[in-house]
Amino acid sequence: MKDLKKNMFIRQTTLPELGQKGQERLNSAKIAVIGCGGLGSAAAVYLAGSGIGHIHLIDYDLIDQSNLHRQVFYRFDQVGESKAKVLSDHISSLNPFVKTSIGNLALTKETIHSKLSEFPLIIDCTDSLSTKYLLNDYCVLYDKVLVYGSLYKHDGYVGVFNLEIENVRTSNLRDAFPEMPKNHVPNCSEIGTLNPIVGMIGIMQANEVIKIVTGLGEPLINGILIYNTLENSQYKMNLNPGFSKSKIKSFYDYQSYFDPACESQERSLLIEGFELKERLSTEKLKIISVIENDEVNHPFKVDLRMPLKKFDAEKLESFQNYDVVVVCHKGISSYSVTKRIKKEFPDMKVLSLKGGIDKFQ
């Protein structure tokens, strides 16, 4: 078994900069990957291939057909299964020397420490802005290193936050963006993305982890690398460490880091896909889409398109005598809009399409 393990990594231990000592560091490392979608699955698989000793995978989501074009380590016949469990099984088949563990619940302020306390290095592969700030602030407060990754259309972002160098911690997310944007920031499911950038950024995150664990090269500290696939261009946005532990603590104490994607939705404000199908042909409805991309093809006629970031409930006064259904891709943005409409017009009959148009059949 020892020879098998040695042979598995011989192509990288041959590198004089890594060698057997570097491999031993990888084999002893414990990391947590938060988000097992496009970024997380790519990062985790490549890190497993490199020989990281223990990889903890956290994702509460299930594999969806719309994921498959960019989450290429999942298969069509696995739709509906747990991302974390399927990814864990894939890693075990790839490298039996890697220990994997999984968490199928969303991270919250109340649960994050119990789930991540034993892992000194965290990889942020989420598409949730509130979770990104939660991970950043937690890592600063508990002296953990965070490898950040993010996507926006054709751009990818990578950075290493809160790495200790000569007893000083490097910059973190709040040094780039001090506060969470109050306006909605669309994710890949809302604005779209091509799949190469997803894999590239996930692999770049894995590369940063390997450098940090082994001490090779120069980690992407005190800045965020921004890569554009259309122009093959990249530049580094330099950051100056300024948000200390005490400043982060002041945010952490009062912020909830609430993510609407994890919200328990009231059944009375939802309409199932099959219910909407039945009512499309029998009732007079108004359907509002809050999807950002105007070019998205809806599976039914839409009466009003109003992107979430421009949504204004007051413009719906003329809809008060209709039954209204709000739709988006996954049923998250539409649910938040439905609650806003009900607040503005308590008597309006308005529902959110459960699961969004991605699940509508």
ZAMAR-783175 format. One record per atom (N, C-alpha, C): x, y, z. Coordinates in steps of 0.2 Angstrom, whole numbers, plus 5000, padded with zeros to 4 digits. Last residue first. Layout:
// residues N
XYZ...
***
This chain:
// residues 361
479151104922479151054917478351044914480251204931479651194928479651154922481551224936481151154938480451154935481851344931482351284930482051224931480951434935480851404928481351344927480651394953480851434947480751394940480351334965480951304961481051344954478751404964479251354968479751324963478351554959478451494956478951454960477451644971478051634968478151564966475951754970476251684972476951684968474651854975475251854972475651784975473351954976473451884975474051874971473352094987473452064980473651994981473252144999472652104997472752074990474452215002474252155006473752115003475552284993474852274992474652214995476852285000476552344996475752344995476952155004477052215009476752275006476852084993476252084998476352135003477952124986477352144983476852144989478952064995478952134994478252164991478651934993478551964999478552034999478951924979478351904981478151934988480351944980479951994977479251984979480751824986480851884990480451944987480351734976480051734983480151794987481151764966480451774965480051774972482451724971482251794970481551814969482051584971482351624977482151694976481751514960481251524965481451554971482751504950482651444955482151464960482451604940482751544938482551484944480751674943481451684942481751614940479151744944479551694942480251714942477551774951478251794950478651734949475851794947476451744948477051774946474351854952475051874949475451814952472751884947473151834951473851844948472152054947472351994944472651954949471952184952471352144951471552074947473252244953472952224959472252174958474052294943473952214943473552194949474252424944473752404939473552324939475252434952474652444955474052424950476652404950476152354949475452364952477452504954477352494947476752444945477852474967477352524966477052524958478952384966478252364968477752414966480152374956479852434960479152404960481752314952481052304954480752354958483052314947482652374945481952364948483552194951483952254954483552314952482652104945482652114952482952174954481852164930482452134933482452154941480452134924480652184928481252154932479252104912479952084914480252144918477652044911478052094913478752074915477051924906476751994905477152054906477551784897477751834902477451904901477151624892477051694891477151734897478351494896477651524895477651594894479651474898479251414895478451434895480751604892480251574897479851514894482351624888481751604885481351574891483351774891483151704893482451684890483651904888483651854882483451784885483751974899483251984895483151934889484351924915484451924907483851924903483651934927484151994925484251984917482051894931482651874929483051934926480751914936481251964939481951934937479251914927479851884928480351934931477551894931478051934931478751904932475951864924476651834926477151884925474351864928474851904926475551874928472851764922473451774926473951834923471451694922471751754919472251774924471351514919471251574923471651634920471651404911471051414914470851474917472951394907472451384902471751404904473751414919473851454913473351454908473351324928473051384928473151434922474151214926473351204925473051274925475351264928475251234921474451234920475351294941475351344936475151324930475351164946474751204948474751264943476551114942476051084939475351124940477451204950477451204943476851174940476651284964477051224961476951234953476751434972476351394967476851344964476751514988477051474983476551444978476351565000476551614995476851574989476051465008475451505006475651555000477251405012476851375007476351415004478651505014477951495016477551465011480251445015479751475011479051455013481751465023481151425023480551465020483251515015482651535019482051485018484351505008484251455014483651465018484351605000484251544997484151485002484451725007483851705005483751635003485551725021485551705014484851685012486151835033485651795031485651785023487051885041487351855036486751805033486851975052486551905052486851865047487952085061487652055055487351985055488452115074487752135072487452105066489752055075489252055081488552075079490452075063490152005065489652005071490752205064490352185059489952115061491652205075491052245075490552225070492652115070492152095076491552135076493252185060492852135058492352115064493952275069493452305064492952245062494752185076494252225080493752255075495552135066495052085069494552125073495552255053495852215058495352175061495752305037495152285042495452235047496852325030496652385034496052365039498052285018497652265024497452325029497652345002498052355008497652335014497752264986497352284992497852294998497652264968498052264975497652294981497052164957496852224961497152224967497952114943497852104950497652174953497352054928497652104931497552094939497251974911497151974919497552034922496451914896496851964900496751954908495751854886496351814889496851874893494651904883495251944880495851904882493751814888493651834881494251874878494051784901494151734896494151764889494951874913494451884908494551834902495351874930495451854924494851854919496051954943495451954939495651934932496651924960496751914953496151914949496752034973496251984970496451984962497852054987497552074981497052024978498651994997498552064997498352094990499251844988499051884994498951964993499351714981499051774978498751814984500951654985500251654985499951714983502351604976502051664980501351654979503151444979502951504975502751554979502751324992503051344985502751404982502251285003502751335004503051354997501251185004501951165003502451215004500051265007500251205011500951185010500051364997500051375004500351325008500151284985500651334986500651354994498851224986499451184985500051224987498051334985498051294991498651254991498251384973498451424978498451384985497751274965498451294965498651334970496351284968496751224970497451244970496051404962496051404969496451344972496251364949496751414951496651414959495251274947495851254947496351304950494151374948494251324953494851294953494451444936494551474943494551424948494251344926494951384927495051414934492951314927493451264929494151294930492351434924492151404930492751354932492851464911493051504916492851474923492151354903492851354904493051404910490651384903490951334907491751334908489951544903490251494899490651444904488451594912489251594911489351534906487051694918487451644914488151654914486351764927486651804921486951754916485751664936485351724933485651754927486751574939486051544936485651604934487751654944487851624937487151604934486951794952487451744951487351704945486751974955486551904952487151854952486552054969487052044965486951974961485452184975485552114973486152104968486152314986485752284980485952214978487052324996486352314998485952294992488552234997488152274993487452264995489452225013489052195008488552235004490852335014490252315016489852275010492152345008492052345015491352325018493052264997492352284998492152285005494352245001494152264994493452294994494452225014494852275011494752295004493552115015493252185017493752235015494352005012493752025007493552105009495952045017495452005017494852035013497852035018497152075017496552025017498751945031498651985024497952005024499451965047498951935043498851975036501051935054500551985051500051945046502051845056501551865062501051915060502551815044502951855049502551885054500951795038501651805035502051845040499451715036499951745041500651735038498151765026498751715027499251755032496951825023497151815030497651765031496651755007496451805012496751785019496951754990497151724996497051775002495851754976496351784980496451744987495151774960495451724964495851774969493851784948494151814953494451764958493351794931493451754937493951794942492151844918492751864923492751814929491051834911491651804908492251824912489951834924489951824917490651794914490951814938490451864935490451864927491451724952491351724945490851784943492751684964492051704962492051714954493651624978493451624971492851644970494851624991494251654988494251644981495451545004495551554997494951564993495851595020495351585015495551595008496451535035496651555029496051545024496051585052496051535047496251575040495751655064496451645062496451585057494451695068494751625070495451605067494251815061494151805069494451745072494451775048494851835051494851825059493451685046494151665045494651715049492251755048492451705052493151685052492351845037492451875044492551815049492351755026492851805027492951825034491051685028491751655028492251695029490251795027490251755033490851725034490451835014490651885020490651845026489951725008490651745007490851795012488651725011489051675014489751685013488151835004488151835012488551785015488351794991488751844994488751845001488551634985488151674989488551724992489251544978488951594974488451634978490751474985490051484985489851534980492051424988491751414981491051424980493251454998492651484996492451474989494151345008494051375001493351395000495151365022494451355019494551385012496151285034496151315027495551305024496051225046496451285046496351325039494751145053495051155047495351225047493951135065494551095064494951105058492851225063493351235068494051195067491751215055492451225052492951235057490651185062490751145056491451155053490551265073490551195074490751155068490551385066491151365070491151295071489351395059489951395056490551365060488051405065488351345064489051335062487651545066487551495072487951435071487851585053488251615059488251575065487851445042487551505045487951525051487851345028488251375034487851435036486651215025486951275024487351305030487151035026486751095028487051155026487950925023487350935019486950995021489550895023489050925027488550945022490750755023490350805020489850835025492450705020491850705025491450755022493750595015493250645014492750645019495550565014494950555018494450615016496450485001496150555003495550535008496750364995497150395001496950455004496050344984495750304990496150334997495550444972496150434976495950404983494450414964494950444961495650424965493450364973493650324968494250344964493450484982493650414985493850364979492850574973493550584975493850514978491650524971492050524965492750534968491050534984491150464981491650464975491050674985491450634990491650564987490150704975490850724975491250684979488950644981489250624975489950644974488850724993488950654993489250624987488750854988489250844992489450764993487550844980488150864977488750844981486350724981486750774985487450784982485350704966485750674972486150734975484750764956484250754961484650724967485650674944485250734945484750714951486450574939486450584946486050644948486350554926485950504930486050514937487250654921486450664920486050614925488550684934488250654928487450664927489950794938489250764939488950734933490950864934491150794938490450764940490650984929490750924924490950854928489751094929489951054935490050984932489251154917489851184920490151144926488251084913488651104908489351134911487451044924487950994921488451024916486451124930487151124933487651094928485251084925485551154923486251164925484950974932485150964925485451034923485750974949485150994944485450984937486050904964486250904957485650924953485651004979485650944975485850954967486451084992486151084986486151014983487251115003486651085005486251064998488951075006488451095001487851065002490651045010489951075012489551105007491850925013491450955007490750985011493550915017492850915020492450955015494850815015494450865011493750855014496450775020495750775022495350825019497650775012497450715016496750715018497950794995497750825001497450775006498450744982498550704988498350744995498050794970498750814972498950774979496750744969497250714964497950734967496150834978496150754979496750724975496250944970496650944977496650864979495450914960496150924958496550924965494250904967494450844963495250854961494051034972494150974976494450914973494051124961494551124966494651064970492851064954493451074951494051074956491851084964492051024962492651014958491951224966492151184972492251114969491551284954492151304957492351244962490251224952490751224947491451234950489851164968489651174962490251174957489951154982490251094978489951104971490451244995490151244989490451194984491951245003491251275004490951284997493051135009492851165002492051185003494351135020493651125019493451165013495751025024495451085021494751075020497250975030496550965031496251035028498750885026498350945026497650925027499650775024499450795031498950855032499950775011499550715014499350735021500650895010499950885006499550835010501750855017501350915019500650915016502250755009502050735015501550795018502650824998502050784997501750765004503750895003503150935001502550885000504550785004504350825010503750865009504750734992504350694996504150735002504650874980504950824983504450784988504551024976504050984980504450934984505651054968505451104973504951074978505950944960506350954966506151014971504750834955504950904955505350924961504350714959504950714955505150794955503150724965503750724969504350724966502350724953502450784956503050784962502450584949502550644944502650714947502150514960502850514958502950574953500950484967501150554967501850564964500850344966500250384963500550464963501950284972501950294964501350334962501550304985502150334983502150344975500450214986500350284987500950324984501150094983500550124978500450194979501950084993502250094987501750124982501050065004501450125004501750134997500449945000500050005000500450065000
***
